[in-house]
Amino acid sequence: MTATVNFRQTAQYIGLAIFGLMVRTAFGVFGILWGIIREIVNGVFRVAISVIVAIVFTIAFFGFILWLFTL
């Protein structure tokens, strides 16, 4: 009886350890993927903001040149 209980308890601890390792690995992979996705989204926003700023700067520059012609 005691050997059976010890075997079950040992098997339970081993199963729990394997399950915990699988969960930690899954969260680690999810964390890596989340970091990659976050960097891609941040890069897209940076590019979009840079394009908007470049367009506004170009409009302002040519507007300034046209204003100088009116002096």
C-alpha positions in Angstrom: 0.0 0.0 0.0 2.7 2.5 0.9 4.7 1.7 -2.2 1.6 2.4 -4.3 0.9 5.7 -2.5 4.6 6.7 -2.9 4.5 5.8 -6.6 1.3 7.8 -7.2 2.7 10.8 -5.3 6.0 10.6 -7.2 4.1 10.3 -10.5 1.9 13.3 -9.5 4.9 15.4 -8.7 6.6 14.5 -11.9 3.4 15.2 -13.9 3.1 18.6 -12.1 6.7 19.5 -12.8 6.2 18.6 -16.5 3.0 20.6 -16.7 4.6 23.6 -15.0 7.5 23.4 -17.5 5.1 23.3 -20.4 3.2 26.3 -19.1 6.3 28.3 -18.5 7.6 27.4 -22.0 4.2 28.4 -23.5 4.3 31.8 -21.7 7.9 32.3 -22.7 7.1 31.7 -26.4 4.0 34.0 -26.1 6.2 36.7 -24.5 8.7 36.5 -27.4 5.9 36.6 -30.0 4.2 39.5 -28.2 7.5 41.5 -28.2 8.0 40.9 -31.9 4.4 42.0 -32.7 4.7 45.0 -30.4 7.9 46.1 -32.2 6.3 45.7 -35.6 3.3 47.8 -34.6 5.5 50.5 -33.0 7.6 50.6 -36.2 4.5 51.0 -38.4 3.3 53.9 -36.2 6.8 55.5 -36.3 6.8 55.3 -40.1 3.2 56.7 -40.4 4.0 59.6 -38.1 7.3 60.3 -40.0 5.4 60.4 -43.3 2.8 62.7 -41.9 5.4 65.0 -40.5 7.3 65.0 -43.8 4.1 65.9 -45.7 3.3 68.7 -43.3 6.9 70.0 -43.5 6.8 70.0 -47.3 3.6 71.9 -47.4 4.9 74.4 -44.9 8.1 74.8 -46.8 6.5 75.5 -50.1 3.9 77.7 -48.4 6.8 79.7 -47.0 8.4 80.0 -50.4 5.1 81.2 -51.9 4.7 83.7 -49.0 8.2 85.1 -49.7 7.2 85.7 -53.4 4.4 87.9 -52.2 6.7 90.3 -50.3 
